[in-house]
Amino acid sequence: MAKIRSMEEFAAASGISRPTLSKYFSDPSSVRKSTRQRIETALVEHEYRPNIFAISQNRKRPMNVGILIPHLTDPYFAELVRHIEARCASMGFWAIILSSHGDPDLEERALRTLLSLKLAGAIVAPLGTRSNCDTFKALCKELPIVFLDSRIDLEVPFVGTDNRASIELLVEYLVRTGEPPCFLDMPHVNQNALERRQAFEEAARKAKFEPHVIPARTLDWNFEQIGFDVVTAYLRGSGLPSRTLLCANDRLAFGALAAAYKSGLKVGREDNADLRIAGHDDHPLSRFACPSLTTIAQDYEGLASSAFDILVGRLDGEENMPTSELLSSRLVMRDSA
């Protein structure tokens, strides 16, 4: 039997009209049960697998959703994508996932790829300070988009975590249970970095202690290496400004934990510990750090669901959709602080 390569060939071989097949592949429940059974039997008999992507591209309303994130290999973003994919599948959408790999040139190329596809919309976590706003503007003119986790200065719906509230929650806990923290700043690659530093400074003033900030003078996304190098340099020099270190994200904290270990310091909540370290995000690997990392847990499922729901609401023309949604977070107390 010759291999069937197109819908037209399948229609001719099965004796089922092309419009009926299109109707079935758009929505199997839209054809009569007897017709559906006949089509499914023919699919097995002729070993035909239709190009679902091409079918979606030909629809008046495509069922493809673009997703662009900074790093596919970062478990934080992988977890967000996992939840978005699940929502897409539950609603009959196909997720097309791209990564900018922390590179603004690759981000621009990915945006142009999204522009070249026929998409229903896109959920995008922009790099931030190094993003090309003009290319983002072009994308916004072509299709509905929602910013997730980070944003740039465009009138686009945004879903993220309330950094001010989360940092204040963590600072209050660290002050209540020990020495007030100093703050390991993350590279100012996006709005989250700026918001978390400002939130720390505000929380320190509120708690009436000096807000010592350890800067990260780079725009690199290699946070673990940055955390390790910066903390190692301080430990070999005059030491950290405090015996409690609050890191702007968990990946920085992983590097700080490694630096402390290599310097022979004990990290933990015990009275005989040399240093307490806390992070932010509840990165999927945080509970497996040694010691396990005290952190702020972002609502991964809530972030993904809210971004998807806002996007679908825009596609359906719903009015009064939120333009910004900041989700709350929770403190996770583990062994490191």
Salt bridges, closest charged atoms under 4 A:
GLU8 OE2 - ARG18 NE 3.28
ASP74 OD2 - ARG251 NH1 2.96
ASP74 OD1 - HIS283 NE2 3.46
GLU79 OE2 - ARG82 NH2 2.77
GLU79 OE2 - HIS83 NE2 3.45
GLU108 OE2 - ARG112 NH2 3.00
GLU168 OE2 - LYS206 NZ 2.48
GLU172 OE2 - ARG176 NE 3.00
ASP185 OD2 - HIS188 NE2 2.70
ASP185 OD2 - ARG197 NH1 3.22
GLU195 OE2 - ARG151 NH2 3.38
GLU201 OE2 - ARG197 NE 3.34
GLU202 OE1 - ARG164 NE 3.01
GLU224 OE2 - ARG251 NE 2.80
ASP281 OD1 - ARG196 NH2 3.12
ASP281 OD1 - HIS280 ND1 2.92
ASP282 OD1 - ARG334 NH2 3.01
ASP309 OD1 - ARG87 NH2 2.88
ASP316 OD1 - ARG61 NH1 2.85
